Structure formats: C-alpha cells, structure tokens
Amino acid sequence: MLYPVIWQNNAVSLIDQTRLPHEYNIVTIHRSEDMALAIKSMIVRGAPAIGVAAAYGMYLGAREIEAKNHQEFLEKLEKVAQLLRSTRPTAVNLFWAIGRMMKTAYESLGTLEEIKHHLWQTAQAINAEDLQTCQAIGDHGLAALPTTPQKLTILTHCNAGALATAGYGTALGVVRSAWREERLQRVFADETRPRLQGAKLTAWECVQEGIPVTVVTDGMAAHCMKQGLIDAVVVGADRIAANGDTANKIGTYSVAIAAQAHHIPFFVAAPLSTVDFTLADGSNIPIEERDSVEIYQVGQSMITPSGVDFYNPAFDVTPAELITAIITENGAFPPADLVKLKFY
C-alpha cells in the first residue's frame, strides 16, 4: 500500500508526485513554510492528502512558535493557518483539517508544550482516520456498483487513489475493493490534461498492484462509452456542495455528461470531510486557476504558437443531477440525500 504522507523521524515524508511515474522520490518536510510550498506545487495533491499534509503543517508551525501565553500562541498559529489556507482554494479538506487543528489549539489546556503535543496527536488522528475512511468508501462503493454477470470495466478521471489520500484511495479505493473481490476486469484512466494525473499517477498505481489499466486521452471517453467499453464511472472530489454539486478535476463535467448520454452510472467517491454544507450548491465553489505554462508546455517542449491566450481552470463543477450516487464512508447516497449526513 502506498502512503503519500507519513510522519517519521520527527518530520513529514511526502512522495513527490511531480516526479512520478519515472522517479520515486521522498521529500522530507520540517517547516510549515515548506509544507505550504509542497501543497501549492503539487508535490502532495488530492483533497484528502492535502488535508492530512496541512494538519501536519499546522503542527510543524506550532512547534516553532515561542509565546508567553496561550493567546499569543493562538495568534501566531493563526498566521500559520493563513499561510496554509492560501495554497489551494478549491480542496475543502485543506480548510477542514486546519479548522480541526485550530479547534484543538483553542480547546487544549496545559502548558504550550502540552498544547503542541495535542496538535501532533490531532494530526496523527486525521491521518489514521482518513485511511480508515478510504477503506470504508471502497467497500461501500463496491456494493453500489452495477451487478452484472461479467466483471466490470470502470472509467476514472484524474487520480483519486492512494496518492491522493492517506492511503487506499477514494475512487481507486472502489477500484481496489472491486479488484479484491474479483469483480473488476479493467480500469480505463483518462489522461487528465493538463497535469496528466490519470496517465502518470492512476496508471502507475494500477501497475504497482497488477490491476489491468488502459490509458485514453480525455477526448476518447465518450467514444469508449459508445463502444460499450465502460460499465461505470467513478471519480473523486475536491469539494461537494450540500445539494451534491461536485467540484473535481477539470474535465469531470464532460465525462458526467457523456455518461448520462450513454446511460452509464456516474459515481463520486469522497469522505464526508469533502462536503461543504455551508454551500447550498456548486455555484459558489471557488475554482482555482493555475499557471498557463501547464497548457502550453509539456516537459521542455512548447506545444502552442506564441501570441495566443490561455485559460487554465484546475476544476469544474458537475451538477448533482448527473451523479448517480455519492459514495462516503457512511454509504452510497443519491445527491439529494446528502444533506441528511450533515450532523454525522
């Protein structure tokens, strides 16, 4: 099993996802500023993994703070929180994890060293809970998949695997559970332009575990559906509104439209921490725009002529009516029933 975020030797070890699949490299993080850079530069990516990394980033910042009293400590810790919040605006797990760490800091009693220790314990808990959550999502997703005499072929978009979580994965957690129970024939992985997370990361994870995988370009998904090659679509999420509208990697919306046109079930797999119940629908989900270099350059090669303009939103929002079910650690639910989970 891959674990992209690990606490060891009094620091955080991250798998550098920008170097996969050709190079497996570990980055060691000792400071909150370095964790913020790792999140922003996508060394660590995927909403749940970002949340875990941010929790550890909060502790790394906390342990460096020198303060005369609890209030001064909280004021300095809030600056650490602001730095980490500024890294990726769409993934709500980032804000959820920081909020939980701040709650621990406010409610903890004792000396500053004891409070810092409580923060470390909370970060460790967030890490462990996410791993358990992903395994539950995988099993609930397995139960939600179509029942057919033949093994299933599942299409996914971007990477929502072990690399995007504390381990096991959300969308790929469903894939792993289906493979374990011998209900999976093959994964079709959209390449996921412009960062190519599907081609680089999803495919790499499948190869590591011997799961048959076919990489297709993003524009091929509808054709594959029309040819009868896809039985279900399972994707992850970076933020889900209370009505089920879901922000995920750019191109997900197109896949959902194609799935509906071909009567193929479309599932979103995500922990409840990804649901933002403060948003009634997806219209107010902030959409991160990234550097245009991601579009016009592949490796060291320029692929567009000079003088053109670029638009590079990192995410789009899939309307709830296109989603068959949202798979959480508490089960798979139609989007309309998601609000019932608000107080879990």
Disulfide bonds with the S-S distance in Angstrom:
none
